[in-house]
Amino acid sequence: MDNTMLEHQKWRPERNPGQTSGRKARQDRPGLRKRGGGWLAIAAACASLLFLSPASAQTETAPAAEPAPATTGGAAAQSYHSATIFTLKTGIAEGRMVYIGVGGDINGQVNPTLMVHEGELVQINLINGEGAEHDVVIDQYAARSSIVVDKNASSTFSFTASKVGEFSYFCSIAGHREAGMEGLIRVMPGQREAMSSDAADVVRDPADLPGPVGQRGPKVVKVDLETVELVGKLDDGTTYTYWTFNSKVPGPFVRVRVGDTVEVHLKNPADSVMAHSVDFHAATGPGGGAHATQTDPGDETVVTFKALKPGIYVYHCATPSVAHHITSGMYGLILVEPEGGLPQVDREFYVMQGELYTVEPFGTQGEMEMDYDKLISERPEYFLFNGAVGSLTKTHPLYANAGETVRIYFGVGGPNFTSSFHVIGEIFDSVYSMGSVLSPPVQGVQTVTVAPGGATIVDFKIDRGGHYVLVDHALSRAERGLAGYLIVDGPEDDDIMHAGPAEQAAE
Ligand SMILES: [Cu+2]
């Protein structure tokens, strides 16, 4: 069941299209377009992941595990992103002759709406599913397939979607259109993901961190940070001007040992708009280094500090308005290992949480602007792991194998919201509370409170294969972008959990 979970989200229909009416699309800026149900798609995805996750398997697992193909109207949750190749199979649904989508975002949908963009080459494959004669015709493009005569016969045709609008496709065999063989092709203006195709992937892969420092004495460690301002992909079709350390959110994971001397070189490229700096919470001294590192565009500064206390610490930009710099992505973690290091684990991950305060409501397409009023009144639109919506679900999930021990270094850049960090379906074996590695870890913890400008380390052994979900258990935030997957390959041990009564596992 776990393996199908990700698939479900791709073609799960919108459940509550009416909810979009409560969110106003901004019409006053050209080029801004409200994504139809975009945020709902995420909400639906989150809902499905939450309710299909092993953690909630005790409630209604059976119907959720294999939802029936959608037979109601409404666009697929993420059909906006569907490929320009569509496969339709003829068939019968609810007593009518229909086309049924095959594969991709339209899989299983009856007479699916085909979403394409202006100028795209569209290819439609037609498969005969029951043996009567059929074809597909789109009058507005003078495009049609040849007739498929026998069961399993197929045909392919293509055309350029040069005209914007919503058009019918249908079967031209006498009576078939009336009998139900009709759907819509929606040709949207502008190029597909034109903005995000230019936009950089700013997501720091959660597996991107250096290994343990090992057995060595204290030394000088040089850290190179570059304050890069760049337009990055916040969501599909949505961009934001990020301010970063080294072009990713969070910045690089810095790893030293207690007693090391850390020499930080902060370089601000000449094409930056803003001055930037860095404050290391692992440092002792004025501004954590921020006083020495206020750096104008085109300049470079250096600050050196001694790593006196082991622990997991946040670093962040500390140039006014500091909240603006942090929300835009300027935060990261530094681990100061104790003498001898931390207990060894099989896999380590690096995840940070932050919020974005955009003028436009969550889910709007286009280029987002920072809203200073929302920032200072703490009204975020987005909650994010590693900088973007879908960062740890669609593009960079965490992967592990059953039986392995996993460690997550989890920090909150914020700037404002405390996280209630939780992994659905898991229990943390050890938590280095408040990021302290000098105190013994707390054992057996469900949810960890992590303050802005704070961090923690959680260790756990994965006993059972399946999908686990990283969340802030303030779960409304999952509706605004905050979720991640830990995908665990390996046996789904029925002794540990199984659907149904206990006796089923006895043999
Ligand atoms: Cu900055």
Boltz pocket constraint, residues with backbone or C-beta under 6 A from the ligand:
constraints:
  - pocket:
      binder: B
      contacts: [[A, 227], [A, 243], [A, 274], [A, 275], [A, 276], [A, 277], [A, 317], [A, 318], [A, 319], [A, 325], [A, 330]]
      max_distance: 6.0
